[in-house]
Amino acid sequence: MGKYIVQLSKRAVKDLKAIKKSGRKLDMEKVQTFLVELEEHPRTGAGSPEQLKYHDGEI
């Protein structure tokens, strides 16, 4: 749906599996919300994202 692709590192996938295994639905909902927001508009949204230093602004 979004115009960006979120690629997860091996560590991120491992952490997501641990969160899912814990059974805490609220945590999984928050993670899902962040991932959807990153796909749609990575520079705004929850979590107060900020631009990387020395980055020219293009993704």
C-alpha distance matrix in Angstrom:
0.0 3.8 6.7 8.7 9.7 11.9 15.0 17.5 21.2 23.5 24.9 21.6 21.0 24.7 24.4 21.4 23.5 26.4 24.6 23.4 27.0 28.5 27.2 26.4 23.6 23.4 22.8 20.0 18.3 18.8 17.3 14.2 13.9 14.6 12.0 9.1 11.0 11.4 7.9 7.6 11.3 13.6 16.8 17.0 16.7 18.7 21.0 22.2 20.7 23.1 23.2 24.9 28.5 29.4 25.8 25.7 22.3 20.2 17.4
3.8 0.0 3.7 5.6 7.6 9.8 13.3 16.0 19.6 22.4 23.5 20.3 20.3 24.0 23.4 20.8 23.4 26.0 24.2 23.6 27.3 28.5 27.6 26.5 23.9 23.3 22.3 19.9 18.3 17.9 16.4 13.8 13.1 12.8 10.5 8.0 8.7 8.5 5.0 4.4 7.9 10.0 13.2 13.7 14.0 16.3 18.4 19.2 17.4 19.5 19.5 21.3 24.8 25.7 22.2 22.0 18.6 16.6 13.9
6.7 3.7 0.0 3.8 6.9 10.0 13.1 16.4 19.7 22.8 24.1 21.2 21.5 25.2 24.9 22.7 25.3 28.0 26.5 26.2 29.7 31.1 30.5 29.4 27.1 26.3 25.0 22.7 21.4 20.7 18.9 16.7 16.0 15.1 12.7 10.9 11.0 9.7 6.5 6.2 8.3 10.0 12.8 14.2 15.4 18.1 19.7 20.0 17.6 19.1 18.3 19.9 23.3 23.6 19.9 19.4 16.2 13.7 11.2
8.7 5.6 3.8 0.0 3.8 6.6 9.7 12.9 16.1 19.3 20.6 17.8 18.4 22.1 21.8 19.9 22.7 25.3 24.0 24.0 27.5 28.8 28.6 27.6 25.7 24.9 23.1 21.0 20.1 19.1 16.8 15.2 14.9 13.2 10.6 9.9 10.0 7.5 4.8 6.5 7.9 8.0 11.2 13.2 14.4 16.7 17.7 18.1 15.4 16.8 15.9 17.0 20.5 21.0 17.4 17.5 14.5 12.2 9.0
9.7 7.6 6.9 3.8 0.0 3.8 6.3 9.7 12.9 16.0 17.6 15.0 15.2 19.0 19.1 17.3 19.8 22.6 21.7 21.6 24.8 26.5 26.5 25.9 24.2 23.9 21.8 19.4 19.2 18.4 15.6 14.2 14.7 13.0 9.7 10.0 11.1 8.3 5.9 9.0 10.7 10.0 13.5 15.5 16.2 17.7 18.3 19.3 16.5 18.1 17.4 17.9 21.4 22.0 18.6 19.2 16.7 14.3 10.6
11.9 9.8 10.0 6.6 3.8 0.0 3.8 6.4 9.8 13.0 14.1 11.3 11.9 15.6 15.5 13.9 16.6 19.2 18.3 18.6 21.8 23.3 23.6 22.9 21.6 21.2 18.8 16.6 16.9 15.8 12.6 11.9 12.8 10.6 7.4 9.1 10.2 7.1 6.3 10.0 11.2 9.5 13.1 14.9 15.1 15.9 15.9 17.4 14.7 16.6 16.3 16.5 20.1 21.3 18.2 19.5 17.1 15.4 11.7
15.0 13.3 13.1 9.7 6.3 3.8 0.0 3.8 6.7 9.7 11.5 9.4 9.9 13.4 14.0 13.0 15.4 18.0 17.9 18.3 21.0 22.9 23.7 23.4 22.6 22.6 19.7 17.6 18.7 17.6 14.1 13.9 15.5 13.2 10.0 12.4 13.7 10.5 10.1 13.8 14.8 12.7 16.0 18.1 18.3 18.6 18.1 19.7 16.8 18.4 17.9 17.2 20.6 21.6 18.9 20.5 18.7 16.9 13.2
17.5 16.0 16.4 12.9 9.7 6.4 3.8 0.0 3.8 6.6 7.9 5.7 6.3 9.7 10.4 9.8 12.1 14.5 14.7 15.4 17.9 19.7 20.9 20.7 20.4 20.5 17.4 15.5 17.2 16.1 12.4 13.0 15.1 12.7 10.0 13.1 14.6 11.8 12.2 15.9 16.8 14.4 17.5 19.2 18.9 18.5 17.5 19.6 17.1 18.9 18.8 18.0 21.2 22.7 20.4 22.6 21.0 19.6 16.1
21.2 19.6 19.7 16.1 12.9 9.8 6.7 3.8 0.0 3.8 5.3 5.1 6.4 8.6 9.8 10.6 12.5 14.3 15.3 16.6 18.4 20.1 21.9 22.0 22.3 22.5 19.0 17.6 19.7 18.5 14.8 16.0 18.2 15.6 13.4 16.7 17.9 15.0 15.7 19.4 19.9 17.1 19.8 21.7 21.5 20.9 19.3 21.2 18.7 20.1 19.8 18.3 21.1 22.6 20.8 23.3 22.2 21.1 17.7
23.5 22.4 22.8 19.3 16.0 13.0 9.7 6.6 3.8 0.0 3.8 5.5 5.2 6.2 8.7 9.9 10.7 12.5 14.4 15.4 16.5 18.6 20.8 21.4 22.1 22.8 19.3 17.8 20.5 19.8 16.1 17.4 20.1 17.9 15.8 19.1 20.7 18.1 18.7 22.5 23.3 20.6 23.4 25.0 24.5 23.5 21.9 24.2 21.9 23.4 23.4 21.8 24.5 25.9 24.3 27.0 26.0 24.8 21.5
24.9 23.5 24.1 20.6 17.6 14.1 11.5 7.9 5.3 3.8 0.0 3.8 5.5 5.0 6.1 8.6 9.9 10.6 12.4 14.2 15.2 16.6 19.2 19.4 20.6 20.9 17.3 16.5 19.3 18.1 14.7 16.8 19.2 16.9 15.5 19.2 20.4 18.0 19.4 22.9 23.3 20.4 22.8 24.2 23.4 21.9 19.9 22.3 20.4 22.0 22.4 20.8 23.4 25.3 24.1 27.1 26.0 25.4 22.3
21.6 20.3 21.2 17.8 15.0 11.3 9.4 5.7 5.1 5.5 3.8 0.0 3.8 5.4 5.0 6.1 8.6 9.8 10.4 12.2 14.1 15.3 17.3 17.1 17.8 17.9 14.3 13.3 15.9 14.6 11.1 13.0 15.4 13.2 11.8 15.4 16.7 14.6 16.0 19.5 20.0 17.3 19.9 21.0 20.0 18.5 16.9 19.5 17.7 19.8 20.5 19.5 22.5 24.6 23.0 25.8 24.3 23.6 20.4
21.0 20.3 21.5 18.4 15.2 11.9 9.9 6.3 6.4 5.2 5.5 3.8 0.0 3.8 5.4 5.1 6.2 8.7 9.9 10.5 12.2 14.3 16.0 16.6 17.0 17.9 14.7 12.8 15.7 15.3 11.7 12.9 16.0 14.5 12.5 15.7 17.8 16.0 16.7 20.2 21.4 19.2 22.3 23.2 22.0 20.6 19.5 22.4 20.7 23.0 23.6 22.8 25.9 27.8 25.9 28.5 26.8 25.8 22.3
24.7 24.0 25.2 22.1 19.0 15.6 13.4 9.7 8.6 6.2 5.0 5.4 3.8 0.0 3.8 5.5 5.2 6.4 8.8 10.0 10.5 12.5 14.9 15.9 17.2 18.3 14.9 13.7 17.0 16.7 13.4 15.2 18.3 16.9 15.5 18.9 20.8 19.1 20.2 23.6 24.6 22.3 25.0 25.8 24.4 22.6 21.1 24.1 22.7 25.0 25.9 24.7 27.6 29.7 28.2 31.0 29.6 28.8 25.5
24.4 23.4 24.9 21.8 19.1 15.5 14.0 10.4 9.8 8.7 6.1 5.0 5.4 3.8 0.0 3.8 5.4 5.0 6.3 8.6 9.8 10.7 13.2 13.3 14.8 15.3 11.7 11.2 14.5 13.7 10.8 13.3 16.0 14.5 13.9 17.4 18.9 17.6 19.3 22.4 23.1 20.7 23.2 23.6 21.9 19.7 18.1 21.2 20.2 22.7 24.0 23.2 26.1 28.6 27.3 30.2 28.5 28.2 25.0
21.4 20.8 22.7 19.9 17.3 13.9 13.0 9.8 10.6 9.9 8.6 6.1 5.1 5.5 3.8 0.0 3.8 5.4 5.0 6.1 8.5 9.9 11.4 11.6 12.2 13.1 9.8 8.3 11.5 11.4 8.3 10.1 13.3 12.4 11.4 14.6 16.6 15.8 17.0 20.1 21.2 19.4 22.2 22.3 20.3 18.3 17.4 20.8 19.9 22.8 24.2 23.9 27.1 29.6 27.8 30.4 28.3 27.7 24.4
23.5 23.4 25.3 22.7 19.8 16.6 15.4 12.1 12.5 10.7 9.9 8.6 6.2 5.2 5.4 3.8 0.0 3.8 5.4 5.1 6.0 8.6 10.3 11.7 12.7 14.6 11.7 10.0 13.5 14.2 11.5 12.7 16.2 15.9 14.6 17.5 19.9 19.2 20.0 23.1 24.6 22.9 25.8 26.0 23.9 21.9 21.1 24.5 23.7 26.5 27.9 27.4 30.6 32.9 31.2 33.7 31.8 31.0 27.5
26.4 26.0 28.0 25.3 22.6 19.2 18.0 14.5 14.3 12.5 10.6 9.8 8.7 6.4 5.0 5.4 3.8 0.0 3.8 5.4 5.0 6.2 9.0 10.2 12.3 13.8 10.9 10.3 14.1 14.4 12.2 14.3 17.4 16.9 16.5 19.5 21.5 20.9 22.3 25.3 26.3 24.4 27.0 26.9 24.7 22.2 21.0 24.4 24.0 26.8 28.5 28.0 30.9 33.5 32.1 34.9 33.1 32.7 29.5
24.6 24.2 26.5 24.0 21.7 18.3 17.9 14.7 15.3 14.4 12.4 10.4 9.9 8.8 6.3 5.0 5.4 3.8 0.0 3.8 5.5 5.2 7.1 7.1 8.9 10.1 7.1 6.8 10.5 10.8 9.2 11.4 14.2 14.2 14.3 17.1 18.9 18.9 20.5 23.1 24.1 22.4 24.9 24.3 21.8 19.1 18.2 21.9 21.9 25.0 27.0 26.9 30.0 32.9 31.3 34.0 31.9 31.7 28.5
23.4 23.6 26.2 24.0 21.6 18.6 18.3 15.4 16.6 15.4 14.2 12.2 10.5 10.0 8.6 6.1 5.1 5.4 3.8 0.0 3.8 5.4 5.6 7.1 7.9 10.3 8.3 6.5 10.1 11.6 10.0 11.1 14.4 15.1 14.6 16.9 19.3 19.6 20.5 23.1 24.6 23.5 26.3 25.7 23.0 20.7 20.4 24.1 24.0 27.2 29.2 29.3 32.6 35.2 33.4 35.8 33.4 32.9 29.6
27.0 27.3 29.7 27.5 24.8 21.8 21.0 17.9 18.4 16.5 15.2 14.1 12.2 10.5 9.8 8.5 6.0 5.0 5.5 3.8 0.0 3.8 5.3 8.1 10.1 12.7 11.0 9.9 13.6 15.0 13.6 14.9 18.1 18.7 18.3 20.6 23.1 23.2 24.1 26.8 28.3 27.0 29.7 29.2 26.6 24.1 23.5 27.2 27.2 30.3 32.2 32.0 35.1 37.8 36.2 38.7 36.6 36.1 32.7
28.5 28.5 31.1 28.8 26.5 23.3 22.9 19.7 20.1 18.6 16.6 15.3 14.3 12.5 10.7 9.9 8.6 6.2 5.2 5.4 3.8 0.0 3.8 5.6 8.7 10.8 9.3 9.5 13.0 14.0 13.4 15.3 18.0 18.6 18.9 21.3 23.3 23.7 25.1 27.5 28.7 27.3 29.7 28.8 26.0 23.0 22.3 26.1 26.5 29.7 31.9 31.9 34.9 37.8 36.4 39.1 37.0 36.8 33.7
27.2 27.6 30.5 28.6 26.5 23.6 23.7 20.9 21.9 20.8 19.2 17.3 16.0 14.9 13.2 11.4 10.3 9.0 7.1 5.6 5.3 3.8 0.0 3.8 5.9 9.0 8.7 8.4 11.2 13.2 13.2 14.2 16.9 18.2 18.6 20.4 22.6 23.5 24.7 26.7 28.2 27.3 29.8 28.6 25.5 22.7 22.6 26.4 27.1 30.5 32.9 33.2 36.4 39.4 37.7 40.2 37.7 37.4 34.3
26.4 26.5 29.4 27.6 25.9 22.9 23.4 20.7 22.0 21.4 19.4 17.1 16.6 15.9 13.3 11.6 11.7 10.2 7.1 7.1 8.1 5.6 3.8 0.0 3.8 5.6 5.6 6.6 8.9 10.4 11.2 12.7 14.6 16.0 17.1 18.8 20.5 21.7 23.3 25.1 26.2 25.3 27.5 26.0 22.7 19.7 19.6 23.4 24.5 27.9 30.6 31.2 34.4 37.5 35.9 38.3 35.8 35.8 32.9
23.6 23.9 27.1 25.7 24.2 21.6 22.6 20.4 22.3 22.1 20.6 17.8 17.0 17.2 14.8 12.2 12.7 12.3 8.9 7.9 10.1 8.7 5.9 3.8 0.0 3.8 5.4 5.1 6.1 8.7 9.9 10.5 12.2 14.4 15.4 16.4 18.3 20.0 21.2 22.7 24.1 23.7 26.0 24.3 20.9 18.2 18.8 22.6 23.7 27.3 29.9 30.9 34.3 37.3 35.4 37.5 34.7 34.6 31.6
23.4 23.3 26.3 24.9 23.9 21.2 22.6 20.5 22.5 22.8 20.9 17.9 17.9 18.3 15.3 13.1 14.6 13.8 10.1 10.3 12.7 10.8 9.0 5.6 3.8 0.0 3.8 5.5 5.1 6.3 8.8 9.9 10.6 12.5 14.4 15.4 16.6 18.5 20.3 21.3 22.2 21.8 23.7 21.7 18.2 15.2 15.8 19.5 21.0 24.7 27.5 28.8 32.0 35.2 33.4 35.5 32.7 32.9 30.2
22.8 22.3 25.0 23.1 21.8 18.8 19.7 17.4 19.0 19.3 17.3 14.3 14.7 14.9 11.7 9.8 11.7 10.9 7.1 8.3 11.0 9.3 8.7 5.6 5.4 3.8 0.0 3.8 5.4 5.1 6.3 8.6 9.9 10.8 12.5 14.4 15.5 16.7 18.7 20.3 21.0 20.0 22.0 20.4 17.2 14.2 14.1 17.9 18.9 22.4 25.1 26.0 29.2 32.3 30.7 33.1 30.4 30.7 27.9
20.0 19.9 22.7 21.0 19.4 16.6 17.6 15.5 17.6 17.8 16.5 13.3 12.8 13.7 11.2 8.3 10.0 10.3 6.8 6.5 9.9 9.5 8.4 6.6 5.1 5.5 3.8 0.0 3.8 5.4 5.1 6.1 8.6 10.0 10.6 12.3 14.2 15.4 16.7 18.5 19.9 19.2 21.7 20.4 17.4 14.9 15.3 19.1 19.6 23.1 25.4 26.3 29.8 32.6 30.6 32.7 30.0 29.7 26.7
18.3 18.3 21.4 20.1 19.2 16.9 18.7 17.2 19.7 20.5 19.3 15.9 15.7 17.0 14.5 11.5 13.5 14.1 10.5 10.1 13.6 13.0 11.2 8.9 6.1 5.1 5.4 3.8 0.0 3.8 5.5 5.1 6.1 8.7 10.0 10.6 12.2 14.3 15.5 16.6 18.0 17.9 20.2 18.5 15.2 12.9 14.2 17.8 18.6 22.4 24.8 26.2 29.8 32.6 30.4 32.2 29.2 29.0 26.2
18.8 17.9 20.7 19.1 18.4 15.8 17.6 16.1 18.5 19.8 18.1 14.6 15.3 16.7 13.7 11.4 14.2 14.4 10.8 11.6 15.0 14.0 13.2 10.4 8.7 6.3 5.1 5.4 3.8 0.0 3.8 5.4 5.1 6.3 8.7 10.0 10.6 12.3 14.5 15.5 16.1 15.5 17.5 15.7 12.4 9.7 10.5 14.2 15.2 18.9 21.6 23.0 26.4 29.4 27.4 29.4 26.5 26.7 24.1
17.3 16.4 18.9 16.8 15.6 12.6 14.1 12.4 14.8 16.1 14.7 11.1 11.7 13.4 10.8 8.3 11.5 12.2 9.2 10.0 13.6 13.4 13.2 11.2 9.9 8.8 6.3 5.1 5.5 3.8 0.0 3.8 5.4 5.2 6.2 8.7 9.9 10.6 12.5 14.5 15.3 14.2 16.7 15.7 13.0 10.8 11.0 14.6 14.7 18.2 20.4 21.3 24.9 27.6 25.5 27.6 24.9 24.7 21.8
14.2 13.8 16.7 15.2 14.2 11.9 13.9 13.0 16.0 17.4 16.8 13.0 12.9 15.2 13.3 10.1 12.7 14.3 11.4 11.1 14.9 15.3 14.2 12.7 10.5 9.9 8.6 6.1 5.1 5.4 3.8 0.0 3.8 5.5 5.2 6.2 8.6 9.9 10.8 12.5 14.2 13.9 16.8 15.8 13.1 11.8 13.0 16.3 16.1 19.7 21.6 22.9 26.6 29.0 26.5 28.2 25.2 24.6 21.6
13.9 13.1 16.0 14.9 14.7 12.8 15.5 15.1 18.2 20.1 19.2 15.4 16.0 18.3 16.0 13.3 16.2 17.4 14.2 14.4 18.1 18.0 16.9 14.6 12.2 10.6 9.9 8.6 6.1 5.1 5.4 3.8 0.0 3.8 5.5 5.3 6.2 8.6 10.1 10.8 11.9 12.1 14.5 12.8 9.7 8.5 10.5 13.6 13.9 17.6 19.8 21.6 25.3 27.8 25.4 26.8 23.6 23.4 20.7
14.6 12.8 15.1 13.2 13.0 10.6 13.2 12.7 15.6 17.9 16.9 13.2 14.5 16.9 14.5 12.4 15.9 16.9 14.2 15.1 18.7 18.6 18.2 16.0 14.4 12.5 10.8 10.0 8.7 6.3 5.2 5.5 3.8 0.0 3.8 5.5 5.1 6.1 8.7 10.0 10.3 9.4 11.7 10.7 8.2 7.0 8.0 11.0 10.7 14.3 16.4 18.0 21.6 24.2 21.9 23.5 20.5 20.5 17.9
12.0 10.5 12.7 10.6 9.7 7.4 10.0 10.0 13.4 15.8 15.5 11.8 12.5 15.5 13.9 11.4 14.6 16.5 14.3 14.6 18.3 18.9 18.6 17.1 15.4 14.4 12.5 10.6 10.0 8.7 6.2 5.2 5.5 3.8 0.0 3.8 5.4 5.1 6.3 8.8 10.1 9.2 12.5 12.3 10.7 10.4 11.3 13.8 12.7 15.9 17.2 18.4 22.2 24.3 21.6 23.2 20.2 19.5 16.4
9.1 8.0 10.9 9.9 10.0 9.1 12.4 13.1 16.7 19.1 19.2 15.4 15.7 18.9 17.4 14.6 17.5 19.5 17.1 16.9 20.6 21.3 20.4 18.8 16.4 15.4 14.4 12.3 10.6 10.0 8.7 6.2 5.3 5.5 3.8 0.0 3.8 5.4 5.2 6.4 8.6 9.3 12.5 11.8 10.1 10.7 12.7 14.9 14.0 17.2 18.5 20.3 24.0 26.0 23.0 24.0 20.7 19.8 16.9
11.0 8.7 11.0 10.0 11.1 10.2 13.7 14.6 17.9 20.7 20.4 16.7 17.8 20.8 18.9 16.6 19.9 21.5 18.9 19.3 23.1 23.3 22.6 20.5 18.3 16.6 15.5 14.2 12.2 10.6 9.9 8.6 6.2 5.1 5.4 3.8 0.0 3.8 5.4 5.2 5.8 6.5 9.2 8.1 6.5 7.8 10.1 11.6 10.8 14.0 15.5 17.7 21.4 23.5 20.7 21.5 18.1 17.8 15.3
11.4 8.5 9.7 7.5 8.3 7.1 10.5 11.8 15.0 18.1 18.0 14.6 16.0 19.1 17.6 15.8 19.2 20.9 18.9 19.6 23.2 23.7 23.5 21.7 20.0 18.5 16.7 15.4 14.3 12.3 10.6 9.9 8.6 6.1 5.1 5.4 3.8 0.0 3.8 5.5 5.5 4.3 7.8 8.4 8.1 9.5 10.5 11.7 9.7 12.4 13.2 14.9 18.7 20.6 17.6 18.7 15.5 14.9 12.1
7.9 5.0 6.5 4.8 5.9 6.3 10.1 12.2 15.7 18.7 19.4 16.0 16.7 20.2 19.3 17.0 20.0 22.3 20.5 20.5 24.1 25.1 24.7 23.3 21.2 20.3 18.7 16.7 15.5 14.5 12.5 10.8 10.1 8.7 6.3 5.2 5.4 3.8 0.0 3.8 6.0 6.4 10.1 10.9 11.0 12.7 14.2 15.3 13.2 15.6 15.9 17.5 21.2 22.5 19.2 19.8 16.5 15.1 12.1
7.6 4.4 6.2 6.5 9.0 10.0 13.8 15.9 19.4 22.5 22.9 19.5 20.2 23.6 22.4 20.1 23.1 25.3 23.1 23.1 26.8 27.5 26.7 25.1 22.7 21.3 20.3 18.5 16.6 15.5 14.5 12.5 10.8 10.0 8.8 6.4 5.2 5.5 3.8 0.0 3.8 6.5 9.3 9.4 9.6 12.2 14.4 15.0 13.4 15.7 16.2 18.4 22.0 23.3 20.0 20.0 16.4 15.3 13.0
11.3 7.9 8.3 7.9 10.7 11.2 14.8 16.8 19.9 23.3 23.3 20.0 21.4 24.6 23.1 21.2 24.6 26.3 24.1 24.6 28.3 28.7 28.2 26.2 24.1 22.2 21.0 19.9 18.0 16.1 15.3 14.2 11.9 10.3 10.1 8.6 5.8 5.5 6.0 3.8 0.0 3.8 5.7 6.0 7.3 10.5 12.4 12.2 10.4 12.4 12.8 15.5 18.9 20.4 17.2 17.3 13.5 13.1 11.4
13.6 10.0 10.0 8.0 10.0 9.5 12.7 14.4 17.1 20.6 20.4 17.3 19.2 22.3 20.7 19.4 22.9 24.4 22.4 23.5 27.0 27.3 27.3 25.3 23.7 21.8 20.0 19.2 17.9 15.5 14.2 13.9 12.1 9.4 9.2 9.3 6.5 4.3 6.4 6.5 3.8 0.0 3.8 5.7 7.5 9.8 10.5 10.3 7.7 9.5 9.8 12.1 15.7 17.4 14.3 15.1 11.6 11.5 9.5
16.8 13.2 12.8 11.2 13.5 13.1 16.0 17.5 19.8 23.4 22.8 19.9 22.3 25.0 23.2 22.2 25.8 27.0 24.9 26.3 29.7 29.7 29.8 27.5 26.0 23.7 22.0 21.7 20.2 17.5 16.7 16.8 14.5 11.7 12.5 12.5 9.2 7.8 10.1 9.3 5.7 3.8 0.0 3.8 7.1 9.8 10.2 8.6 6.1 6.9 7.4 10.5 13.8 15.5 12.8 13.4 9.9 11.0 10.2
17.0 13.7 14.2 13.2 15.5 14.9 18.1 19.2 21.7 25.0 24.2 21.0 23.2 25.8 23.6 22.3 26.0 26.9 24.3 25.7 29.2 28.8 28.6 26.0 24.3 21.7 20.4 20.4 18.5 15.7 15.7 15.8 12.8 10.7 12.3 11.8 8.1 8.4 10.9 9.4 6.0 5.7 3.8 0.0 3.8 7.1 8.5 7.0 6.3 8.3 10.1 13.4 16.5 18.7 16.3 16.9 13.4 14.6 13.8
16.7 14.0 15.4 14.4 16.2 15.1 18.3 18.9 21.5 24.5 23.4 20.0 22.0 24.4 21.9 20.3 23.9 24.7 21.8 23.0 26.6 26.0 25.5 22.7 20.9 18.2 17.2 17.4 15.2 12.4 13.0 13.1 9.7 8.2 10.7 10.1 6.5 8.1 11.0 9.6 7.3 7.5 7.1 3.8 0.0 3.8 6.5 6.5 7.3 10.4 12.9 15.9 19.1 21.6 19.4 20.3 16.9 17.9 16.7
18.7 16.3 18.1 16.7 17.7 15.9 18.6 18.5 20.9 23.5 21.9 18.5 20.6 22.6 19.7 18.3 21.9 22.2 19.1 20.7 24.1 23.0 22.7 19.7 18.2 15.2 14.2 14.9 12.9 9.7 10.8 11.8 8.5 7.0 10.4 10.7 7.8 9.5 12.7 12.2 10.5 9.8 9.8 7.1 3.8 0.0 3.8 5.6 7.5 11.1 14.2 16.8 19.9 22.9 21.0 22.5 19.4 20.5 19.0
21.0 18.4 19.7 17.7 18.3 15.9 18.1 17.5 19.3 21.9 19.9 16.9 19.5 21.1 18.1 17.4 21.1 21.0 18.2 20.4 23.5 22.3 22.6 19.6 18.8 15.8 14.1 15.3 14.2 10.5 11.0 13.0 10.5 8.0 11.3 12.7 10.1 10.5 14.2 14.4 12.4 10.5 10.2 8.5 6.5 3.8 0.0 3.8 5.7 9.2 12.6 14.6 17.6 20.8 19.4 21.4 18.8 20.2 18.8
22.2 19.2 20.0 18.1 19.3 17.4 19.7 19.6 21.2 24.2 22.3 19.5 22.4 24.1 21.2 20.8 24.5 24.4 21.9 24.1 27.2 26.1 26.4 23.4 22.6 19.5 17.9 19.1 17.8 14.2 14.6 16.3 13.6 11.0 13.8 14.9 11.6 11.7 15.3 15.0 12.2 10.3 8.6 7.0 6.5 5.6 3.8 0.0 3.8 6.4 10.1 12.6 15.2 18.5 17.3 19.1 16.5 18.5 17.7
20.7 17.4 17.6 15.4 16.5 14.7 16.8 17.1 18.7 21.9 20.4 17.7 20.7 22.7 20.2 19.9 23.7 24.0 21.9 24.0 27.2 26.5 27.1 24.5 23.7 21.0 18.9 19.6 18.6 15.2 14.7 16.1 13.9 10.7 12.7 14.0 10.8 9.7 13.2 13.4 10.4 7.7 6.1 6.3 7.3 7.5 5.7 3.8 0.0 3.8 6.9 9.3 12.4 15.4 13.9 15.8 13.2 15.0 14.1
23.1 19.5 19.1 16.8 18.1 16.6 18.4 18.9 20.1 23.4 22.0 19.8 23.0 25.0 22.7 22.8 26.5 26.8 25.0 27.2 30.3 29.7 30.5 27.9 27.3 24.7 22.4 23.1 22.4 18.9 18.2 19.7 17.6 14.3 15.9 17.2 14.0 12.4 15.6 15.7 12.4 9.5 6.9 8.3 10.4 11.1 9.2 6.4 3.8 0.0 3.8 6.5 9.0 12.1 11.0 13.0 10.9 13.4 13.3
23.2 19.5 18.3 15.9 17.4 16.3 17.9 18.8 19.8 23.4 22.4 20.5 23.6 25.9 24.0 24.2 27.9 28.5 27.0 29.2 32.2 31.9 32.9 30.6 29.9 27.5 25.1 25.4 24.8 21.6 20.4 21.6 19.8 16.4 17.2 18.5 15.5 13.2 15.9 16.2 12.8 9.8 7.4 10.1 12.9 14.2 12.6 10.1 6.9 3.8 0.0 3.8 6.4 8.8 7.2 9.2 7.5 10.2 10.6
24.9 21.3 19.9 17.0 17.9 16.5 17.2 18.0 18.3 21.8 20.8 19.5 22.8 24.7 23.2 23.9 27.4 28.0 26.9 29.3 32.0 31.9 33.2 31.2 30.9 28.8 26.0 26.3 26.2 23.0 21.3 22.9 21.6 18.0 18.4 20.3 17.7 14.9 17.5 18.4 15.5 12.1 10.5 13.4 15.9 16.8 14.6 12.6 9.3 6.5 3.8 0.0 3.8 6.4 5.5 8.8 8.4 10.7 10.9
28.5 24.8 23.3 20.5 21.4 20.1 20.6 21.2 21.1 24.5 23.4 22.5 25.9 27.6 26.1 27.1 30.6 30.9 30.0 32.6 35.1 34.9 36.4 34.4 34.3 32.0 29.2 29.8 29.8 26.4 24.9 26.6 25.3 21.6 22.2 24.0 21.4 18.7 21.2 22.0 18.9 15.7 13.8 16.5 19.1 19.9 17.6 15.2 12.4 9.0 6.4 3.8 0.0 3.8 5.4 8.7 9.7 12.5 13.5
29.4 25.7 23.6 21.0 22.0 21.3 21.6 22.7 22.6 25.9 25.3 24.6 27.8 29.7 28.6 29.6 32.9 33.5 32.9 35.2 37.8 37.8 39.4 37.5 37.3 35.2 32.3 32.6 32.6 29.4 27.6 29.0 27.8 24.2 24.3 26.0 23.5 20.6 22.5 23.3 20.4 17.4 15.5 18.7 21.6 22.9 20.8 18.5 15.4 12.1 8.8 6.4 3.8 0.0 3.8 6.4 8.8 11.3 12.9
25.8 22.2 19.9 17.4 18.6 18.2 18.9 20.4 20.8 24.3 24.1 23.0 25.9 28.2 27.3 27.8 31.2 32.1 31.3 33.4 36.2 36.4 37.7 35.9 35.4 33.4 30.7 30.6 30.4 27.4 25.5 26.5 25.4 21.9 21.6 23.0 20.7 17.6 19.2 20.0 17.2 14.3 12.8 16.3 19.4 21.0 19.4 17.3 13.9 11.0 7.2 5.5 5.4 3.8 0.0 3.8 5.5 7.6 9.2
25.7 22.0 19.4 17.5 19.2 19.5 20.5 22.6 23.3 27.0 27.1 25.8 28.5 31.0 30.2 30.4 33.7 34.9 34.0 35.8 38.7 39.1 40.2 38.3 37.5 35.5 33.1 32.7 32.2 29.4 27.6 28.2 26.8 23.5 23.2 24.0 21.5 18.7 19.8 20.0 17.3 15.1 13.4 16.9 20.3 22.5 21.4 19.1 15.8 13.0 9.2 8.8 8.7 6.4 3.8 0.0 3.8 5.8 8.8
22.3 18.6 16.2 14.5 16.7 17.1 18.7 21.0 22.2 26.0 26.0 24.3 26.8 29.6 28.5 28.3 31.8 33.1 31.9 33.4 36.6 37.0 37.7 35.8 34.7 32.7 30.4 30.0 29.2 26.5 24.9 25.2 23.6 20.5 20.2 20.7 18.1 15.5 16.5 16.4 13.5 11.6 9.9 13.4 16.9 19.4 18.8 16.5 13.2 10.9 7.5 8.4 9.7 8.8 5.5 3.8 0.0 3.8 6.6
20.2 16.6 13.7 12.2 14.3 15.4 16.9 19.6 21.1 24.8 25.4 23.6 25.8 28.8 28.2 27.7 31.0 32.7 31.7 32.9 36.1 36.8 37.4 35.8 34.6 32.9 30.7 29.7 29.0 26.7 24.7 24.6 23.4 20.5 19.5 19.8 17.8 14.9 15.1 15.3 13.1 11.5 11.0 14.6 17.9 20.5 20.2 18.5 15.0 13.4 10.2 10.7 12.5 11.3 7.6 5.8 3.8 0.0 3.8
17.4 13.9 11.2 9.0 10.6 11.7 13.2 16.1 17.7 21.5 22.3 20.4 22.3 25.5 25.0 24.4 27.5 29.5 28.5 29.6 32.7 33.7 34.3 32.9 31.6 30.2 27.9 26.7 26.2 24.1 21.8 21.6 20.7 17.9 16.4 16.9 15.3 12.1 12.1 13.0 11.4 9.5 10.2 13.8 16.7 19.0 18.8 17.7 14.1 13.3 10.6 10.9 13.5 12.9 9.2 8.8 6.6 3.8 0.0
